[in-house]
């Protein structure tokens, strides 16, 4: 199963639903680019929904840490 995601923007935060297998950073490049755009638009709080995520490894964990770092650097 491949990796997909959906972003639902709310007023105070964004919900990011991850689905499938998050096993490498290149498969999440689109997600990280969208996070950059959201942070540039002053969104800084994110909720990560992992309920449909089947597998994650250390590379996938690095993607989640990148999102955390971007949020914290923006003041979230």
N, C-alpha and C positions, 0 to 999 in steps of 0.2 A: 504494500500500500504506500502510495506516495504521500508527500507532505503538502497540506493545504492549510489555509487560514482564512478567517473572516474577521473584519474589524467593524465593530458597532460603536459609533461615536455617541456619547451622552454629553450632557452639559458639563459635568464636573470630571468626567473620566472617559476612557475608551476601553471597551471590552474586546480582548483579542482571543478568539477561539481557535485553538490549534487542533489539527486532525491528522491522523496518519502516523508516519515515522519521521521524527526529526533527528537525522543521523549525520548531517553535515551542514556547514555554513553556506555553501553555494546554493543549496535548495531553499534557504531562507533569505536570500539576497533581496527578493521583492519585499518581504516582510520588513527587513531592516531599513530599506529605502523608504517604505511607507511610514515607519516610526520616525525617521529623520524628518519627513514632511510634516507629520503631526506635531513634533516638537517645535519645528519652525513656525507652525501655526498656533503656538502657545498651549498645546495639549501637553501635560506633564504627568498625569496620573493614569496608570494602566492597570487593568485587571486581566490576568492571564487565565483563561479557562482551559484546563488540561484534561477535561473529562473524556474527550474523544482522541486524545493522544495515545497511540498504541505503544510506541517504543521511543526512547530517547537515550543518547549516549553522551559522552563527554563533549563532543563537538556540538551537539544540540543544546547541552547545558550552557555552553559558551554563548550561544545565541540568546538564551534567556538572561544571562549575566549582562550581555551587551544592551539589552532593552532596559534592564535595571539601571545600568550606568548612565545611559542616555536620559532616563527619567530623573535620576538624582542630579545630574549636571544641569538640568533645566529647572531644578528646584522642586521636583516632585517627590 
